[in-house]
Amino acid sequence: MNTPIVESWKPKAKSDRPSRTDIGKYYPDPSRTNFWKSEEAGKYEDFATSIPSDHPAYDVVHHLVNPKDKHVLDFGCYQGQSSKWLLDAGAARVVGVDNVAENIAQARQKFRDCANLSFLEVPSQALLPSDLEFDSAAMTFVHPAINNKTDLFSAILKTQLSLRPGGSLTMLGLHPNSFFESARFLYYGHQIPAKIADGVPFQNELRLPGGQVIRFIDFHWRTETLVSILHDTRFAACEVIDLTLDLPGPAGDALRKSVESLDQDWKGEWKIPLYQIIQARK
């Protein structure tokens, strides 16, 4: 694996930054969200599940979800790896749901021998079965894959309706401002050239240690928009957590412990928050 490097980027002069009329040059056609059904997507998951810099973020999710002996919903489970991690973290039962039939088929095949782990296809316009109730729910890297506010509202509402009173939803994603800052991350690339509005697609990329680059589409959602939707879907309280080594409290302790356990020195990846968690309670 390459030695991790965080390089400083000098902010561009205002005259060098594209105007809003230039945005179309930078943001690909949203139809490329078909990426998530492609063979390339399989390569993405194989690599993404092994990104060392992601592991501390998932560890903080597990700390906040606190899955031990709980029934946990993994909403937007893709092909099931995040669901398996929740089970490994002590959950009594995990149900992974996704709206892509191919993903659910792959998840069922890969984890067919895992007790207390099941997968369910739930179409975008359908609710979860009413007999399913959960103590906690997780959405990891789900909201950046949703391209409109209606579907984003629907996804969050489905989790709220499936939670028992007092249950929590923990959402992990890339920090919405991370690529506006003057930093470069080892694996995640493509600094966004201008501030963009909610729901606007942009090309993201993962740089593999061997030099291959996987490009895919994300959609930009401001923190304020996500918190507003959580309140509108009747979550009682929300906490926004920017993941840096300065994070206080038990969640920060979990993050620092996880970063220290990595084989390489990844502290540079955490000076500017690459990841953000929003936790809401019913």
C-alpha positions as MATLAB code, in Angstrom:
seq = 'MNTPIVESWKPKAKSDRPSRTDIGKYYPDPSRTNFWKSEEAGKYEDFATSIPSDHPAYDVVHHLVNPKDKHVLDFGCYQGQSSKWLLDAGAARVVGVDNVAENIAQARQKFRDCANLSFLEVPSQALLPSDLEFDSAAMTFVHPAINNKTDLFSAILKTQLSLRPGGSLTMLGLHPNSFFESARFLYYGHQIPAKIADGVPFQNELRLPGGQVIRFIDFHWRTETLVSILHDTRFAACEVIDLTLDLPGPAGDALRKSVESLDQDWKGEWKIPLYQIIQARK';
ca = [
       0.000    0.000    0.000;
       1.264    3.500   -0.800;
       2.425    5.658    2.085;
      -0.462    7.977    3.041;
       0.140   11.566    2.056;
      -1.981   14.646    2.687;
      -0.999   17.396    0.329;
      -1.840   21.056    0.774;
      -3.720   22.685   -2.047;
      -3.550   26.427   -2.506;
      -7.052   27.869   -2.949;
      -7.577   29.063   -6.479;
      -7.806   32.759   -7.125;
     -11.374   33.899   -7.591;
     -10.690   34.695  -11.230;
      -9.663   31.053  -11.781;
     -12.806   29.547  -10.287;
     -15.620   28.538  -12.642;
     -18.831   30.511  -12.537;
     -22.225   28.865  -12.179;
     -22.553   29.001  -15.955;
     -19.539   26.669  -16.150;
     -20.922   24.097  -13.739;
     -22.188   21.842  -16.539;
     -18.593   21.220  -17.595;
     -17.805   19.673  -14.226;
     -20.875   17.697  -13.197;
     -21.749   14.663  -15.314;
     -25.212   13.678  -16.460;
     -27.203   12.248  -13.520;
     -28.148    9.285  -15.703;
     -24.727    7.903  -14.799;
     -26.188    6.888  -11.457;
     -26.633    3.593  -13.320;
     -23.109    3.091  -12.007;
     -24.640    1.441   -8.942;
     -26.039   -1.364  -11.113;
     -22.866   -1.883  -13.140;
     -19.926   -4.256  -12.941;
     -17.819   -1.270  -11.944;
     -19.948   -0.982   -8.803;
     -18.792   -4.434   -7.740;
     -15.187   -3.294   -8.019;
     -16.123   -0.221   -5.981;
     -17.520   -2.262   -3.090;
     -14.599   -4.666   -3.099;
     -12.258   -1.712   -2.716;
     -14.439    0.544   -0.566;
     -14.897   -2.089    2.103;
     -11.127   -2.244    2.536;
     -10.313    1.493    2.572;
      -8.300    1.924    5.771;
      -9.337    5.565    6.163;
     -12.999    4.501    6.195;
     -12.603    2.080    9.088;
     -12.499    4.683   11.900;
     -15.665    6.286   10.506;
     -17.454    2.938   10.601;
     -16.114    2.345   14.121;
     -17.704    5.617   15.274;
     -20.968    4.561   13.610;
     -20.857    1.291   15.542;
     -20.133    3.194   18.767;
     -23.136    5.477   18.210;
     -25.492    2.759   16.982;
     -24.404    0.665   19.973;
     -25.732   -2.500   18.303;
     -25.008   -5.005   21.084;
     -28.082   -7.201   21.617;
     -30.224   -4.890   19.470;
     -32.306   -5.338   16.347;
     -30.651   -3.074   13.773;
     -31.786   -1.848   10.355;
     -29.095   -1.214    7.735;
     -30.927    1.016    5.269;
     -29.280    1.107    1.840;
     -27.117   -1.915    2.576;
     -25.885   -2.301   -1.017;
     -24.363   -5.805   -1.114;
     -24.377   -6.377    2.621;
     -20.890   -5.722    3.962;
     -21.993   -2.892    6.255;
     -24.765   -5.145    7.593;
     -22.256   -7.875    8.378;
     -20.091   -5.386   10.283;
     -23.090   -4.401   12.438;
     -23.701   -8.074   13.187;
     -20.021   -8.550   14.051;
     -20.300   -5.550   16.407;
     -22.776   -7.491   18.540;
     -26.243   -6.928   17.108;
     -28.829   -9.573   17.969;
     -30.298   -9.266   14.483;
     -29.553   -7.148   11.426;
     -31.835   -6.607    8.444;
     -30.250   -4.979    5.405;
     -32.563   -3.330    2.886;
     -31.840   -1.963   -0.568;
     -33.973   -0.952   -3.539;
     -31.806   -2.751   -6.120;
     -32.722   -6.417   -6.567;
     -29.233   -7.340   -7.829;
     -27.668   -5.976   -4.648;
     -29.976   -7.987   -2.408;
     -29.304  -11.154   -4.414;
     -25.549  -10.643   -4.033;
     -25.874   -9.945   -0.302;
     -27.949  -13.081    0.276;
     -25.429  -15.164   -1.616;
     -22.363  -13.753    0.126;
     -23.770  -14.037    3.631;
     -26.058  -17.036    3.258;
     -24.406  -18.833    6.189;
     -24.746  -15.933    8.670;
     -27.410  -16.470   11.304;
     -29.463  -13.431   12.367;
     -28.563  -11.553    9.184;
     -31.183  -11.142    6.462;
     -31.724   -8.961    3.415;
     -34.850   -7.445    1.951;
     -35.547   -5.641   -1.309;
     -37.702   -2.567   -0.653;
     -38.654   -0.539   -3.765;
     -38.163    3.214   -3.535;
     -41.884    3.940   -3.192;
     -42.647    1.140   -0.704;
     -42.576    1.111    3.096;
     -40.825   -1.540    5.127;
     -43.086   -4.395    6.315;
     -45.073   -3.241    9.336;
     -44.034   -6.247   11.414;
     -40.381   -5.143   11.366;
     -39.324   -2.958   14.301;
     -35.804   -1.886   15.162;
     -33.914   -0.413   18.085;
     -31.426    1.383   15.838;
     -30.880    2.135   12.165;
     -27.813    3.012   10.130;
     -27.495    4.685    6.726;
     -23.871    4.624    5.575;
     -23.068    6.561    2.397;
     -26.727    6.410    1.348;
     -27.887   10.020    1.122;
     -25.096   10.996   -1.344;
     -26.538    8.421   -3.778;
     -30.038    9.969   -3.731;
     -30.676   12.551   -6.426;
     -33.844   14.341   -5.272;
     -35.324   15.672   -2.060;
     -38.539   13.644   -2.352;
     -36.681   10.320   -2.343;
     -34.357   11.543    0.408;
     -37.368   12.456    2.562;
     -38.938    9.069    1.796;
     -35.799    7.131    2.775;
     -35.484    8.925    6.108;
     -39.215    8.616    6.816;
     -39.085    4.844    6.223;
     -36.397    4.466    8.864;
     -38.306    6.658   11.316;
     -41.468    4.572   10.941;
     -39.530    1.345   11.479;
     -37.889    2.465   14.732;
     -39.236    1.797   18.180;
     -39.779    4.880   20.405;
     -36.394    6.118   21.566;
     -34.631    4.418   18.656;
     -31.900    6.205   16.727;
     -30.861    6.712   13.112;
     -27.133    7.194   12.431;
     -26.229    8.611    9.005;
     -22.638    8.537    7.726;
     -21.466   10.337    4.617;
     -18.625   12.385    3.245;
     -18.633   15.827    4.827;
     -20.562   18.132    2.455;
     -17.807   20.757    2.646;
     -14.829   18.400    2.496;
     -13.979   19.004   -1.151;
     -14.334   22.765   -0.863;
     -11.384   22.849    1.532;
      -7.705   23.182    0.605;
      -6.777   19.568    1.303;
      -6.264   16.421   -0.672;
      -7.157   13.012    0.690;
      -5.304    9.815   -0.100;
      -8.178    7.825   -1.590;
     -10.992   10.281   -2.213;
     -10.362   12.792   -4.958;
     -11.881   15.511   -7.124;
     -12.027   18.840   -5.371;
     -15.316   20.511   -6.296;
     -14.603   23.768   -8.138;
     -17.527   25.822   -6.793;
     -20.190   25.841   -4.107;
     -23.163   23.845   -5.347;
     -26.804   23.501   -4.431;
     -28.692   20.617   -2.864;
     -29.190   17.647   -5.152;
     -26.577   18.727   -7.703;
     -24.538   15.764   -9.014;
     -20.780   15.807   -9.022;
     -18.160   13.301  -10.032;
     -16.329   11.683   -7.149;
     -13.462    9.275   -7.443;
     -11.582    6.676   -5.474;
      -7.865    6.346   -6.137;
      -6.764    2.758   -5.637;
      -3.282    1.990   -4.282;
      -2.365    0.322   -7.584;
      -3.137    3.474   -9.526;
      -6.618    2.600  -10.820;
      -9.267    5.274  -10.399;
     -12.955    4.443   -9.958;
     -15.263    7.349  -10.794;
     -18.873    7.574   -9.727;
     -21.623   10.087   -9.131;
     -22.535   11.580   -5.771;
     -25.198   14.171   -5.016;
     -24.552   17.142   -2.781;
     -26.748   17.644    0.300;
     -26.075   20.395    2.808;
     -26.048   19.497    6.487;
     -28.839   22.007    7.107;
     -31.058   20.248    4.574;
     -30.498   16.827    6.120;
     -31.259   18.130    9.623;
     -34.398   19.870    8.351;
     -35.671   16.625    6.789;
     -34.965   14.723   10.001;
     -37.063   17.232   11.938;
     -39.824   17.137    9.292;
     -39.991   13.351    9.589;
     -40.632   13.702   13.334;
     -37.282   12.816   14.757;
     -37.130   14.445   18.168;
     -33.463   15.447   18.302;
     -30.439   15.580   15.997;
     -26.702   15.770   16.621;
     -24.193   16.693   13.898;
     -20.763   15.134   14.369;
     -17.792   16.180   12.235;
     -15.183   13.437   12.427;
     -11.793   14.856   13.364;
      -9.226   13.831   15.955;
     -10.415   16.776   18.076;
     -13.879   15.252   18.455;
     -14.696   15.302   22.203;
     -16.340   12.669   24.360;
     -16.729    8.902   23.947;
     -17.271    9.146   20.180;
     -13.958   10.988   19.855;
     -12.283    8.367   22.031;
     -13.608    5.644   19.718;
     -12.319    7.533   16.670;
      -8.835    8.124   18.084;
      -8.541    4.517   19.220;
      -9.477    3.295   15.761;
      -7.064    5.641   13.988;
      -4.226    4.580   16.299;
      -4.888    0.918   15.471;
      -4.238    1.373   11.747;
      -0.985    0.081   10.290;
      -0.051    3.440    8.827;
      -0.120    6.965   10.221;
      -3.453    8.282    8.965;
      -3.725   11.269   11.277;
      -3.358   13.649    8.341;
      -6.618   12.369    6.886;
      -8.466   13.713    9.937;
      -7.256   17.323   10.116;
     -10.100   18.436    7.892;
     -13.282   16.418    8.399;
     -13.645   14.082    5.441;
     -16.659   12.427    7.066;
     -19.757   13.640    8.872;
     -22.265   11.735   10.991;
     -25.763   12.918   11.829;
     -27.562   11.019   14.547;
     -31.270   11.502   15.178;
     -33.469   10.009   17.871;
     -37.159    9.144   17.617;
];
